[in-house]
Amino acid sequence: KQNELIASQLRDQFPESPYAVFAALAQAKHYADSQQYLDAQKALVWASEHAKTGVPELMPLVALRIAKLQFLQADYTSAIATLDSSKDSGEFSAEYLELKGDIFLAQGKISMATQAYSESIKALEKSGFHEKKQDVELKLSNLPASDISAAPVQGGNS
């Protein structure tokens, strides 16, 4: 309750500050962890609207969180669209690619998951996040040998 009050005060008094956006992101995570997806979505919409005008450098993070929520709700098409529509994934490019791999895997698009995980690993190698790289390598090595979806695999924009 107290965290909710503090987050609300930050949003009300300093809506264009990075602190208010981070507070909204924290609220969204709390709601998503509690499977309160509608509340999480509301917090992320607020964060997106205020990050665009107040702290645009946080937009890649906000878009990543929105896509993760869409993924949790099995809205794979929207999650991919959110990731693809982000103009610049910036320092989150490896996370964007990993999430794409997770989405493609959930859709049974193994070849596309393989490509996304491989690209994520390359991005992680450049950034020096070796522990995270090992996590993605494990995902890559645990992939099935071929696509499991009945639908034909389309280009990387689906």
N, C-alpha and C positions, 0 to 999 in steps of 0.2 A: 504493500500500500504506500509506504513512504517513497519508494522508488518511483511509483506512478505519479505521486504528487510532485516530486522534484522534476521529473520529465515534463510534466504538464506546465510547471512554472517556467522551465527553460524554453519550451515551445511558445508559450504566451509572451514572455518578456523579451526573448532574444531569438525570434524565429529565423533569422538569416545567419545565425552563428553556427559554426561547426559543432559546438556543444549540443545545440538543440537537435541537429541532424543525427549526431551520434546517440543522443538519448532516444530518439525515435527508432533508430536501428536496434538499440538494445531492447526497447519495448517489443519491437517486431520479433526479435529472436525469442524473447520470453513467451510471447503469444504462440509462436510457431512450435516451440518446444512443448507447450501445453495443448497443442492441436487446436488452438483458437485461431484458425486461419483467416477468418474475416477480420478480426481485430489486428492480426499481423499485417494483412493487406492494407488496412486503413493507415497503420503507422508507416508502412513503406510508401504509400502514396503521398502522405504528408512529407516524408523525408525527401522524396523525389522532387516534389514541387518546390520545396525550400532550398534544396541543394542546387537546383538549376539556377536560381537567382542569387543565392547567398554564397554558396561554396561549390562552384561547378566542378572543382577538382575531386569532390566526393561522388560525383555521378557514376563513375565506373563501379565503385563499391555498392552504391544503392542499386544499380542495375543488376549486379551479381546477386544481391540479396533477394531482389524481386524474382529473378530467374530460379533461385534455389527454392523459394516458396512455391512457385508454379510447378517445379519438379516434384516437390513434396505432395502436391495435390494431383499428380499425374497429368498435368496439363503440359505435355511435352512440346507440343507445337508452339504454344505461347512462350515457354521457357527458351526454346531455340530462337524464336523471333526477338525476344528481349535481349539475348546475348548478341545476336547479329545486328540489332538496331543501335547498340551502344557504339557511338562514333569512335571511342578510344578506350580500350580496356586497360591501357596504361600498365601500371605495375601489377595488375591483376590478370594479365593475359594467360598465365599458366593456370590460374583458377578457372577462368572462363573455359579454357580448353578441357580441363579435367571435368568440369560440370557437363560440357557437351558430350564428353565420353560417357559419363554416367547416364545421360539422357538417351544417347544412341544405344547403349547397352540395355536399358530398360525397354527400348523399342525393339530390341532384337537385331539391331543394325550393327553387327559385330565389326564389319570392315570399316565402317565410319567411326565406331568407338575406338578401334585400333589406331586409326589415323589421328583422332583427337588426343588420345592418351600419348601417342608418340610425340606430337607437337607440344603437348604440355611438358613432357620430360625435357625436350630441347630448351624450352623457355626456362624451366627450373634449373637446368645446367648453367645457363647464362647468368641467372640471378644468384646462384650459390645456395639455394634451399635444398640441401642434400637429404634431409630427413623427409621432406615432402616429396622429393623426387623418388625416394624409395617406396613411398606409399603408392604413387602413381605407377611405378614399375610393377608393383605387386598386382595392382588392378589389371595392368596390361598382360602380365603373365598368366592371370587366372581367366582370361577371356576364352570362351568356346572357340573352336576352330573355324566356324562359319556362321553366317547369318541364320537366325532362327525365325525371323519373321516371314510370313507367307507373301507379304507385299514386296514388290521389287524395290531395291534400294535406289533412291534418287540422289541427285547431287547434294552437296553439303548444306543447302539452304532449307531442307525440309525439317 
